[in-house]
């Protein structure tokens, strides 16, 4: 007799304004297994998981937990059924501390009905020590990096002792060491009989942990098979509906132009020290390193988000003082943040407004915004980046992560920059959309733009970049030319010190 699934979905459908997100979706999760959901951005993966977690209500269909039909009105209902979810877009309050975040909504109370903060502090310290995380319970989340917050979200979800755990791109912002820790935890949960729903665009991860794989496309279930019956090429073909010849676009071997950006001994307290790098027109230069190496801190200082304490920055040979973001934009240097939700978009505004935010002065007339010119300009950029949206008047928060990222890129390209600082530009983006982003970055370099790209995916840096700088503990530990590119060489330099 077959084991009753921990979770089963039958005929789930969901319609959003102008978009059918899910159509007749049926799948199940077995005890002690990892069921991976694959698909391009907008395929319906996150919508499906939000329905399971009670955030969205299905228009049609049935959800069964342990063989019993249930209704998930909200996440509290899901938690009551021992379902927890790690979200792709981090949901946190920057002013909260680590301990407040971990116990938000489930704070223990004393006999007087007040929050027992001593218990919260003790349990938080024990949980952090158990997982080997170096954070202090009273540290505010705004002081932590995206990767730090991602790890806390993972630990929080695991601490619910859920029987069904949904993980939506849990490794998109963490290093190899933290990924290994997560996978060990997943193995422990499987051994206890838990079921894991896992969403990822990283094929090496998928085949490392998957027991079953379901491929979604345009809101429909294309196929479900045991992982051992599939390979990477087959999964990609099922996802995109066509055979992809290459993961990375071909590059023209053109000589780089004059130096566009030169950084000399840039220092910011303990975050980074004596950072020296050059970036030429027409070049894509990578910045590699493990979590905490100081990569993001460097580009934030270059963009004027954080002050640097010493060192010089030269753009096109001229020394410039970058005191704030306006200084950087004024000198033709822009930055795409790794944290799209906090620093990239305004979720309550539409795509049109988000695209225009940084370049409004170019469409301003004597009586205000020239809306027709703005619409035509933004529509042309949207077509160039192949943004998938019902219209530019659609709220950006309703778009998939990949299309939100394209809007962020469009916003900065409308400023006509000369230097682009890209911090994890393909974080949480599917294979097809990644190729489009790589192709765009390559085209920008061929147009003479200079690109500095941070990525935690070494294959991405190797496939896209002309040179790679590697950081460790706040310092540049080496520079690799294309002929010396390899994951082994990058890791050797990333582990120095």
Secondary structure, DSSP 8 states (H G I E B T S, - for coil): -----SEEEEEEEEEETTEEEEEEEEEEE-TTEEEEEE--TTSSHHHHHHHHTTSS--SEEEEEETTEEE---SHHHHHHTTEEEE-SS----TTSBHHHHHTTT---B-TTSSB-HHHHHHHHHHHHHHHT----TT-BGGGS-HHHHHHHHHHHHHHTT-SEEEEESTTTT--HHHHHHHHHHHHHHHHTT-EEEEE-S-HHHHHHH-SEEEEEETTEEEEEEEGGG--HHHHHHHHHSS--S-SS---------SEEEEEEEEEETTTEEEEEEEEETT-EEEEE--TTSSHHHHHHHHTTSS--SEEEEEETTEEE---SHHHHHHTTEEEE-S-IIIII--TTSBHHHHHHTT-GGGGEETTEE-HHHHHHHHHHHHHHTT---S-TTSBGGGS-HHHHHHHHHHHHHTT--SEEEEESTTTT--HHHHHHHHHHHHHHHHTT-EEEEE-S-HHHHHHH-SEEEEEETTEEEEEEEGGG--HHHHHHHHT--
